[in-house]
Amino acid sequence: MSYLSIRDLDLNGKRVFIRVDFNVPLVKNEKGEMEISSDKRIKSSLATIQYALDHGAGVILASHLGRPKGKPNPEMSLRPVAARLQELLGRPVKMAPDCVGPEVEAMLPAPGEVLLLENLRYHAEEEKNDPEFSKKLAALCDVYVNDAFGSAHRAHASTEGMVRFVSTAAAGLLMEQELKYLGMATTNPTRPCVAILGGAKVSDKIEVIENLGKIVDQLLIGGAMAYTFLKAQGLPTGKSLVEEDKVDLAKKLLAELGSKLMLPVDHVVVSEIAAGAANEVVETIPADKIGVDIGPKTIEKFSKVIASAKTVIWNGPMGIFEKPPFDTGTVALAKAVAASSATSVVGGGDSEKAIKAAGVASKISHISTGGGASLEFLAGLKLPGVAALER
């Protein structure tokens, strides 16, 4: 995969359109105003924005926020983002009333200035990847930079369509980092390469399992998806979540992957799913019990495999992570990944929460900012926003 980086470009005196991921969570405060509850996504793009400013560019920032369904919705305005970005950058950030049109064109930034466009999804044409809308966006700038890996799996006007109408397109620093680590892990990993996959459903990760099965040396399966595989082996799963219509697929994957695929050997089970519910560890799940986490023997077995790895790819929790103490397995594996000497690539919101809960985020090589995008990348699928940058 060959693409330009923002570092390859002459930005001096140019207007640079940076597609960022400012799809931040908003909550209403006591005054009924929308406030940002987490500015992580804004901070993730600061390096790219600052790089463009330091190299003499006028910066146009564009993002979607929420699902306004193709029309303006004040509760999904990017205005709170402009205010927070201004604080973080320590310089004025102009807020456009729209993302296209004469009013926006009259506000285009001079070198050193920053303009944030209003929510792209206020226009239905954004998600439809409408060519005319793409042209209007492209006409705002001299250079296009995509730094929104979290939206790279969408073929929208701002991620894919407008690239056809600009003379120069490149990856931002965040996008570059994502492609570097995910590409390294899935294309030419240092071996042994181990993947840890969790979550509720096999159906969500069929393509990931199939693709990583060709790449990794060991595939560790946890979470509720493991019970579908155990059922496929003829083992009792009690009242645990099983995708009955995927049992035959699980049998096929077990046959294809053989000893490469490792499943839990013991389980934490409960009679009902509730935080703090009475639980026990079993090797065979009783008929009236529900599996909610991997057990201590599985933690030990998986941790040994992780300890010997040189590359670790992780997506998905090992249990009902949001209901302690059923986060024990997930947090234990987070610590095992951090303690290993492996290059580690973590994707998915729950895996990231586990890394942070275990206090080991600084010891992980790369935590992906794109849930759906990282999953599709791991599945070997082409991301439209990335493919558009290829030269």
LUMRORO-99254 format. One record per residue (C-alpha): residue number from 1; x, y, z. Coordinates in pm, whole numbers, plus 50000, padded with zeros to 5 digits. Layout:
! residues N
<pt num="NUM" px="X" py="Y" pz="Z"/>
...
***
This chain:
! residues 391
<pt num="1" px="50000" py="50000" pz="50000"/>
<pt num="2" px="50156" py="50326" pz="49887"/>
<pt num="3" px="50017" py="50663" pz="49992"/>
<pt num="4" px="50140" py="51014" pz="50065"/>
<pt num="5" px="50177" py="51138" pz="50421"/>
<pt num="6" px="50108" py="51496" pz="50524"/>
<pt num="7" px="50484" py="51504" pz="50592"/>
<pt num="8" px="50549" py="51458" pz="50219"/>
<pt num="9" px="50360" py="51776" pz="50124"/>
<pt num="10" px="50452" py="52141" pz="50083"/>
<pt num="11" px="50178" py="52308" pz="50289"/>
<pt num="12" px="50310" py="52661" pz="50299"/>
<pt num="13" px="50040" py="52909" pz="50194"/>
<pt num="14" px="49797" py="52626" pz="50109"/>
<pt num="15" px="49444" py="52571" pz="50232"/>
<pt num="16" px="49441" py="52220" pz="50377"/>
<pt num="17" px="49113" py="52030" pz="50422"/>
<pt num="18" px="49161" py="51781" pz="50708"/>
<pt num="19" px="48889" py="51518" pz="50751"/>
<pt num="20" px="48899" py="51454" pz="51126"/>
<pt num="21" px="48691" py="51231" pz="51355"/>
<pt num="22" px="48526" py="51474" pz="51595"/>
<pt num="23" px="48227" py="51243" pz="51650"/>
<pt num="24" px="48249" py="51308" pz="52025"/>
<pt num="25" px="47992" py="51212" pz="52289"/>
<pt num="26" px="47772" py="51507" pz="52391"/>
<pt num="27" px="47553" py="51546" pz="52701"/>
<pt num="28" px="47311" py="51821" pz="52807"/>
<pt num="29" px="47423" py="52032" pz="53102"/>
<pt num="30" px="47195" py="52194" pz="53362"/>
<pt num="31" px="47133" py="52488" pz="53128"/>
<pt num="32" px="47019" py="52254" pz="52850"/>
<pt num="33" px="47336" py="52318" pz="52648"/>
<pt num="34" px="47533" py="52041" pz="52478"/>
<pt num="35" px="47869" py="51961" pz="52640"/>
<pt num="36" px="48149" py="51723" pz="52542"/>
<pt num="37" px="48182" py="51430" pz="52785"/>
<pt num="38" px="48508" py="51303" pz="52632"/>
<pt num="39" px="48752" py="51501" pz="52416"/>
<pt num="40" px="48973" py="51201" pz="52334"/>
<pt num="41" px="48895" py="51217" pz="51961"/>
<pt num="42" px="48974" py="51588" pz="51944"/>
<pt num="43" px="49310" py="51530" pz="52113"/>
<pt num="44" px="49387" py="51242" pz="51875"/>
<pt num="45" px="49399" py="51481" pz="51576"/>
<pt num="46" px="49588" py="51767" pz="51744"/>
<pt num="47" px="49927" py="51649" pz="51612"/>
<pt num="48" px="49809" py="51663" pz="51249"/>
<pt num="49" px="49636" py="52000" pz="51290"/>
<pt num="50" px="49941" py="52149" pz="51461"/>
<pt num="51" px="50172" py="52006" pz="51194"/>
<pt num="52" px="49970" py="52178" pz="50920"/>
<pt num="53" px="49970" py="52510" pz="51109"/>
<pt num="54" px="50344" py="52488" pz="51182"/>
<pt num="55" px="50408" py="52442" pz="50810"/>
<pt num="56" px="50221" py="52753" pz="50699"/>
<pt num="57" px="49879" py="52614" pz="50612"/>
<pt num="58" px="49532" py="52756" pz="50657"/>
<pt num="59" px="49337" py="52467" pz="50809"/>
<pt num="60" px="48980" py="52359" pz="50726"/>
<pt num="61" px="48850" py="52087" pz="50958"/>
<pt num="62" px="48553" py="51868" pz="50869"/>
<pt num="63" px="48373" py="51593" pz="51060"/>
<pt num="64" px="48036" py="51432" pz="51117"/>
<pt num="65" px="47876" py="51409" pz="51460"/>
<pt num="66" px="47599" py="51164" pz="51539"/>
<pt num="67" px="47318" py="51079" pz="51298"/>
<pt num="68" px="47125" py="51396" pz="51212"/>
<pt num="69" px="46967" py="51220" pz="50911"/>
<pt num="70" px="47058" py="51475" pz="50647"/>
<pt num="71" px="46922" py="51788" pz="50815"/>
<pt num="72" px="47043" py="52039" pz="51076"/>
<pt num="73" px="46999" py="51935" pz="51438"/>
<pt num="74" px="47130" py="52180" pz="51700"/>
<pt num="75" px="47196" py="51892" pz="51942"/>
<pt num="76" px="47452" py="51752" pz="51696"/>
<pt num="77" px="47628" py="52077" pz="51613"/>
<pt num="78" px="48008" py="52086" pz="51622"/>
<pt num="79" px="48002" py="52423" pz="51805"/>
<pt num="80" px="48104" py="52269" pz="52142"/>
<pt num="81" px="48395" py="52103" pz="51959"/>
<pt num="82" px="48512" py="52439" pz="51820"/>
<pt num="83" px="48519" py="52583" pz="52172"/>
<pt num="84" px="48717" py="52289" pz="52313"/>
<pt num="85" px="48954" py="52279" pz="52015"/>
<pt num="86" px="49025" py="52650" pz="52063"/>
<pt num="87" px="49128" py="52578" pz="52424"/>
<pt num="88" px="49350" py="52286" pz="52324"/>
<pt num="89" px="49522" py="52468" pz="52034"/>
<pt num="90" px="49557" py="52796" pz="52221"/>
<pt num="91" px="49445" py="52992" pz="51914"/>
<pt num="92" px="49111" py="53106" pz="51765"/>
<pt num="93" px="48897" py="52848" pz="51587"/>
<pt num="94" px="48631" py="52995" pz="51355"/>
<pt num="95" px="48303" py="52804" pz="51340"/>
<pt num="96" px="48130" py="52789" pz="51001"/>
<pt num="97" px="47748" py="52795" pz="50983"/>
<pt num="98" px="47753" py="52511" pz="50729"/>
<pt num="99" px="48007" py="52292" pz="50547"/>
<pt num="100" px="47946" py="52426" pz="50192"/>
<pt num="101" px="47807" py="52742" pz="50035"/>
<pt num="102" px="47887" py="53115" pz="50001"/>
<pt num="103" px="47900" py="53182" pz="50377"/>
<pt num="104" px="48162" py="52912" pz="50421"/>
<pt num="105" px="48362" py="53032" pz="50121"/>
<pt num="106" px="48371" py="53382" pz="50272"/>
<pt num="107" px="48531" py="53239" pz="50589"/>
<pt num="108" px="48810" py="53031" pz="50430"/>
<pt num="109" px="49124" py="53047" pz="50644"/>
<pt num="110" px="49445" py="53234" pz="50572"/>
<pt num="111" px="49777" py="53069" pz="50671"/>
<pt num="112" px="49780" py="53006" pz="51046"/>
<pt num="113" px="49400" py="53021" pz="51078"/>
<pt num="114" px="49162" py="52735" pz="51165"/>
<pt num="115" px="48805" py="52695" pz="51038"/>
<pt num="116" px="48579" py="52415" pz="51162"/>
<pt num="117" px="48296" py="52328" pz="50924"/>
<pt num="118" px="47951" py="52244" pz="51061"/>
<pt num="119" px="47839" py="51879" pz="51076"/>
<pt num="120" px="47886" py="51715" pz="50735"/>
<pt num="121" px="47584" py="51492" pz="50792"/>
<pt num="122" px="47351" py="51792" pz="50800"/>
<pt num="123" px="47358" py="51719" pz="50424"/>
<pt num="124" px="47220" py="51380" pz="50313"/>
<pt num="125" px="47463" py="51400" pz="50019"/>
<pt num="126" px="47755" py="51328" pz="50256"/>
<pt num="127" px="47652" py="50970" pz="50332"/>
<pt num="128" px="47527" py="50921" pz="49975"/>
<pt num="129" px="47877" py="51010" pz="49849"/>
<pt num="130" px="47714" py="51253" pz="49606"/>
<pt num="131" px="47963" py="51374" pz="49338"/>
<pt num="132" px="47830" py="51731" pz="49328"/>
<pt num="133" px="47856" py="51763" pz="49705"/>
<pt num="134" px="48206" py="51611" pz="49687"/>
<pt num="135" px="48305" py="51876" pz="49430"/>
<pt num="136" px="48178" py="52155" pz="49657"/>
<pt num="137" px="48389" py="52025" pz="49946"/>
<pt num="138" px="48694" py="51982" pz="49723"/>
<pt num="139" px="48660" py="52340" pz="49593"/>
<pt num="140" px="48729" py="52473" pz="49944"/>
<pt num="141" px="49090" py="52353" pz="49951"/>
<pt num="142" px="49425" py="52309" pz="49776"/>
<pt num="143" px="49520" py="51990" pz="49961"/>
<pt num="144" px="49316" py="51706" pz="50116"/>
<pt num="145" px="49429" py="51514" pz="50426"/>
<pt num="146" px="49238" py="51225" pz="50584"/>
<pt num="147" px="49308" py="51181" pz="50955"/>
<pt num="148" px="48976" py="51011" pz="51041"/>
<pt num="149" px="49064" py="50641" pz="51053"/>
<pt num="150" px="48743" py="50579" pz="51251"/>
<pt num="151" px="48542" py="50678" pz="50941"/>
<pt num="152" px="48773" py="50524" pz="50680"/>
<pt num="153" px="48545" py="50221" pz="50633"/>
<pt num="154" px="48270" py="50450" pz="50501"/>
<pt num="155" px="48257" py="50556" pz="50134"/>
<pt num="156" px="48121" py="50903" pz="50204"/>
<pt num="157" px="48178" py="51233" pz="50021"/>
<pt num="158" px="48434" py="51359" pz="50275"/>
<pt num="159" px="48621" py="51028" pz="50312"/>
<pt num="160" px="48624" py="50899" pz="49955"/>
<pt num="161" px="48426" py="51106" pz="49703"/>
<pt num="162" px="48606" py="51441" pz="49721"/>
<pt num="163" px="48949" py="51280" pz="49680"/>
<pt num="164" px="48872" py="51246" pz="49307"/>
<pt num="165" px="48838" py="51623" pz="49279"/>
<pt num="166" px="49156" py="51736" pz="49459"/>
<pt num="167" px="49505" py="51753" pz="49311"/>
<pt num="168" px="49677" py="51622" pz="49625"/>
<pt num="169" px="49555" py="51376" pz="49890"/>
<pt num="170" px="49749" py="51239" pz="50186"/>
<pt num="171" px="49716" py="51063" pz="50521"/>
<pt num="172" px="49733" py="51258" pz="50846"/>
<pt num="173" px="49965" py="51157" pz="51130"/>
<pt num="174" px="49694" py="50963" pz="51315"/>
<pt num="175" px="49585" py="50780" pz="51000"/>
<pt num="176" px="49950" py="50705" pz="50923"/>
<pt num="177" px="50000" py="50557" pz="51271"/>
<pt num="178" px="49692" py="50337" pz="51236"/>
<pt num="179" px="49798" py="50204" pz="50896"/>
<pt num="180" px="50153" py="50145" pz="51015"/>
<pt num="181" px="50060" py="49927" pz="51313"/>
<pt num="182" px="49756" py="49749" pz="51170"/>
<pt num="183" px="49942" py="49692" pz="50844"/>
<pt num="184" px="50247" py="49555" pz="51024"/>
<pt num="185" px="50036" py="49323" pz="51240"/>
<pt num="186" px="49838" py="49178" pz="50949"/>
<pt num="187" px="50089" py="49184" pz="50664"/>
<pt num="188" px="50433" py="49104" pz="50797"/>
<pt num="189" px="50412" py="49035" pz="51172"/>
<pt num="190" px="50714" py="48939" pz="51380"/>
<pt num="191" px="50653" py="48583" pz="51494"/>
<pt num="192" px="50511" py="48422" pz="51699"/>
<pt num="193" px="50200" py="48629" pz="51618"/>
<pt num="194" px="49901" py="48586" pz="51849"/>
<pt num="195" px="49547" py="48719" pz="51808"/>
<pt num="196" px="49303" py="48750" pz="52097"/>
<pt num="197" px="48939" py="48775" pz="51993"/>
<pt num="198" px="48643" py="48823" pz="52224"/>
<pt num="199" px="48297" py="48971" pz="52227"/>
<pt num="200" px="47947" py="48833" pz="52211"/>
<pt num="201" px="47897" py="48699" pz="51860"/>
<pt num="202" px="48090" py="48483" pz="51616"/>
<pt num="203" px="47878" py="48642" pz="51340"/>
<pt num="204" px="48035" py="48982" pz="51411"/>
<pt num="205" px="48384" py="48845" pz="51356"/>
<pt num="206" px="48358" py="48566" pz="51098"/>
<pt num="207" px="48573" py="48749" pz="50842"/>
<pt num="208" px="48823" py="48854" pz="51111"/>
<pt num="209" px="48862" py="48494" pz="51231"/>
<pt num="210" px="48900" py="48367" pz="50874"/>
<pt num="211" px="49153" py="48635" pz="50778"/>
<pt num="212" px="49360" py="48626" pz="51098"/>
<pt num="213" px="49352" py="48246" pz="51086"/>
<pt num="214" px="49573" py="48270" pz="50775"/>
<pt num="215" px="49813" py="48515" pz="50941"/>
<pt num="216" px="49862" py="48433" pz="51309"/>
<pt num="217" px="50035" py="48143" pz="51480"/>
<pt num="218" px="49777" py="48122" pz="51760"/>
<pt num="219" px="49420" py="48245" pz="51787"/>
<pt num="220" px="49280" py="48279" pz="52141"/>
<pt num="221" px="48900" py="48296" pz="52159"/>
<pt num="222" px="48712" py="48426" pz="52464"/>
<pt num="223" px="48391" py="48607" pz="52544"/>
<pt num="224" px="48046" py="48473" pz="52464"/>
<pt num="225" px="48156" py="48383" pz="52112"/>
<pt num="226" px="48362" py="48101" pz="52265"/>
<pt num="227" px="48041" py="47917" pz="52369"/>
<pt num="228" px="47932" py="47876" pz="52008"/>
<pt num="229" px="48267" py="47704" pz="51941"/>
<pt num="230" px="48231" py="47486" pz="52253"/>
<pt num="231" px="47881" py="47385" pz="52140"/>
<pt num="232" px="48033" py="47296" pz="51801"/>
<pt num="233" px="48270" py="47061" pz="51985"/>
<pt num="234" px="47976" py="46892" pz="52154"/>
<pt num="235" px="48056" py="47041" pz="52495"/>
<pt num="236" px="47785" py="47162" pz="52737"/>
<pt num="237" px="47726" py="47538" pz="52741"/>
<pt num="238" px="47431" py="47559" pz="52986"/>
<pt num="239" px="47232" py="47878" pz="52938"/>
<pt num="240" px="47529" py="48068" pz="52794"/>
<pt num="241" px="47484" py="48279" pz="52484"/>
<pt num="242" px="47516" py="48053" pz="52179"/>
<pt num="243" px="47445" py="48146" pz="51817"/>
<pt num="244" px="47270" py="47825" pz="51718"/>
<pt num="245" px="47270" py="47921" pz="51349"/>
<pt num="246" px="47650" py="47959" pz="51357"/>
<pt num="247" px="47738" py="47625" pz="51517"/>
<pt num="248" px="47806" py="47460" pz="51178"/>
<pt num="249" px="48027" py="47754" pz="51081"/>
<pt num="250" px="48215" py="47715" pz="51410"/>
<pt num="251" px="48268" py="47344" pz="51328"/>
<pt num="252" px="48411" py="47443" pz="50989"/>
<pt num="253" px="48647" py="47699" pz="51148"/>
<pt num="254" px="48759" py="47447" pz="51412"/>
<pt num="255" px="48841" py="47197" pz="51138"/>
<pt num="256" px="49030" py="47456" pz="50930"/>
<pt num="257" px="49230" py="47610" pz="51213"/>
<pt num="258" px="49296" py="47296" pz="51421"/>
<pt num="259" px="49544" py="47347" pz="51707"/>
<pt num="260" px="49595" py="47710" pz="51603"/>
<pt num="261" px="49261" py="47796" pz="51769"/>
<pt num="262" px="49253" py="47791" pz="52150"/>
<pt num="263" px="48931" py="47799" pz="52353"/>
<pt num="264" px="48868" py="47849" pz="52726"/>
<pt num="265" px="48926" py="47543" pz="52948"/>
<pt num="266" px="48737" py="47681" pz="53249"/>
<pt num="267" px="48464" py="47938" pz="53303"/>
<pt num="268" px="48316" py="48176" pz="53555"/>
<pt num="269" px="47943" py="48099" pz="53569"/>
<pt num="270" px="47634" py="48251" pz="53732"/>
<pt num="271" px="47264" py="48174" pz="53764"/>
<pt num="272" px="47168" py="48526" pz="53657"/>
<pt num="273" px="47359" py="48811" pz="53496"/>
<pt num="274" px="47390" py="49098" pz="53742"/>
<pt num="275" px="47683" py="49299" pz="53880"/>
<pt num="276" px="47826" py="49122" pz="54183"/>
<pt num="277" px="47610" py="48807" pz="54127"/>
<pt num="278" px="47719" py="48492" pz="54311"/>
<pt num="279" px="47955" py="48301" pz="54083"/>
<pt num="280" px="48176" py="47995" pz="54066"/>
<pt num="281" px="48452" py="47856" pz="53847"/>
<pt num="282" px="48379" py="47535" pz="53654"/>
<pt num="283" px="48543" py="47334" pz="53379"/>
<pt num="284" px="48209" py="47196" pz="53257"/>
<pt num="285" px="47920" py="47443" pz="53244"/>
<pt num="286" px="47610" py="47309" pz="53428"/>
<pt num="287" px="47276" py="47310" pz="53245"/>
<pt num="288" px="47132" py="47589" pz="53462"/>
<pt num="289" px="47437" py="47822" pz="53455"/>
<pt num="290" px="47554" py="48106" pz="53227"/>
<pt num="291" px="47920" py="48161" pz="53134"/>
<pt num="292" px="48027" py="48522" pz="53198"/>
<pt num="293" px="48409" py="48518" pz="53195"/>
<pt num="294" px="48712" py="48298" pz="53135"/>
<pt num="295" px="48839" py="48111" pz="53442"/>
<pt num="296" px="49183" py="48116" pz="53612"/>
<pt num="297" px="49321" py="47814" pz="53420"/>
<pt num="298" px="49230" py="47981" pz="53090"/>
<pt num="299" px="49388" py="48309" pz="53206"/>
<pt num="300" px="49708" py="48118" pz="53287"/>
<pt num="301" px="49702" py="47924" pz="52958"/>
<pt num="302" px="49634" py="48232" pz="52742"/>
<pt num="303" px="49889" py="48442" pz="52936"/>
<pt num="304" px="50165" py="48187" pz="52864"/>
<pt num="305" px="50094" py="48209" pz="52491"/>
<pt num="306" px="50094" py="48590" pz="52510"/>
<pt num="307" px="50424" py="48593" pz="52704"/>
<pt num="308" px="50605" py="48413" pz="52421"/>
<pt num="309" px="50452" py="48627" pz="52144"/>
<pt num="310" px="50637" py="48890" pz="51940"/>
<pt num="311" px="50317" py="49040" pz="51792"/>
<pt num="312" px="49977" py="49056" pz="51967"/>
<pt num="313" px="49650" py="49165" pz="51803"/>
<pt num="314" px="49354" py="49206" pz="52039"/>
<pt num="315" px="48989" py="49283" pz="51970"/>
<pt num="316" px="48707" py="49219" pz="52216"/>
<pt num="317" px="48662" py="49138" pz="52587"/>
<pt num="318" px="48687" py="48795" pz="52748"/>
<pt num="319" px="48365" py="48825" pz="52946"/>
<pt num="320" px="48080" py="49055" pz="53048"/>
<pt num="321" px="48337" py="49325" pz="53105"/>
<pt num="322" px="48094" py="49600" pz="53208"/>
<pt num="323" px="47971" py="49402" pz="53512"/>
<pt num="324" px="48254" py="49349" pz="53766"/>
<pt num="325" px="48388" py="49108" pz="53879"/>
<pt num="326" px="48331" py="48954" pz="53535"/>
<pt num="327" px="48603" py="49183" pz="53395"/>
<pt num="328" px="48873" py="48976" pz="53569"/>
<pt num="329" px="48975" py="48774" pz="53263"/>
<pt num="330" px="48984" py="49078" pz="53033"/>
<pt num="331" px="49191" py="49286" pz="53279"/>
<pt num="332" px="49429" py="48992" pz="53344"/>
<pt num="333" px="49496" py="48953" pz="52971"/>
<pt num="334" px="49547" py="49329" pz="52939"/>
<pt num="335" px="49822" py="49301" pz="53202"/>
<pt num="336" px="49970" py="48997" pz="53025"/>
<pt num="337" px="49984" py="49185" pz="52692"/>
<pt num="338" px="50146" py="49485" pz="52863"/>
<pt num="339" px="50404" py="49264" pz="53037"/>
<pt num="340" px="50507" py="49089" pz="52715"/>
<pt num="341" px="50782" py="49218" pz="52486"/>
<pt num="342" px="50548" py="49191" pz="52187"/>
<pt num="343" px="50441" py="49470" pz="51956"/>
<pt num="344" px="50078" py="49503" pz="52066"/>
<pt num="345" px="49786" py="49638" pz="51862"/>
<pt num="346" px="49454" py="49680" pz="52043"/>
<pt num="347" px="49122" py="49769" pz="51878"/>
<pt num="348" px="48765" py="49795" pz="52007"/>
<pt num="349" px="48614" py="50008" pz="52280"/>
<pt num="350" px="48592" py="49739" pz="52550"/>
<pt num="351" px="48951" py="49624" pz="52494"/>
<pt num="352" px="49064" py="49985" pz="52527"/>
<pt num="353" px="48862" py="50025" pz="52849"/>
<pt num="354" px="49028" py="49710" pz="52986"/>
<pt num="355" px="49374" py="49842" pz="52899"/>
<pt num="356" px="49294" py="50165" pz="53085"/>
<pt num="357" px="49126" py="49988" pz="53379"/>
<pt num="358" px="49437" py="49772" pz="53418"/>
<pt num="359" px="49651" py="50089" pz="53414"/>
<pt num="360" px="49870" py="49963" pz="53131"/>
<pt num="361" px="49777" py="50189" pz="52837"/>
<pt num="362" px="50129" py="50334" pz="52821"/>
<pt num="363" px="50273" py="49985" pz="52768"/>
<pt num="364" px="50060" py="49906" pz="52459"/>
<pt num="365" px="50227" py="49979" pz="52124"/>
<pt num="366" px="49910" py="50102" pz="51954"/>
<pt num="367" px="49547" py="50148" pz="52064"/>
<pt num="368" px="49332" py="50194" pz="51754"/>
<pt num="369" px="49089" py="50487" pz="51737"/>
<pt num="370" px="48858" py="50310" pz="51491"/>
<pt num="371" px="48628" py="50034" pz="51617"/>
<pt num="372" px="48447" py="49934" pz="51298"/>
<pt num="373" px="48737" py="50043" pz="51078"/>
<pt num="374" px="48996" py="49841" pz="51269"/>
<pt num="375" px="48766" py="49537" pz="51264"/>
<pt num="376" px="48727" py="49560" pz="50885"/>
<pt num="377" px="49102" py="49611" pz="50844"/>
<pt num="378" px="49168" py="49296" pz="51053"/>
<pt num="379" px="48915" py="49113" pz="50833"/>
<pt num="380" px="49131" py="49197" pz="50531"/>
<pt num="381" px="48866" py="49423" pz="50379"/>
<pt num="382" px="48959" py="49731" pz="50177"/>
<pt num="383" px="48863" py="50054" pz="50353"/>
<pt num="384" px="48728" py="50312" pz="50102"/>
<pt num="385" px="48886" py="50605" pz="50288"/>
<pt num="386" px="49226" py="50435" pz="50279"/>
<pt num="387" px="49194" py="50304" pz="49921"/>
<pt num="388" px="49117" py="50661" pz="49806"/>
<pt num="389" px="49462" py="50770" pz="49930"/>
<pt num="390" px="49652" py="50501" pz="49739"/>
<pt num="391" px="49869" py="50617" pz="49452"/>
***
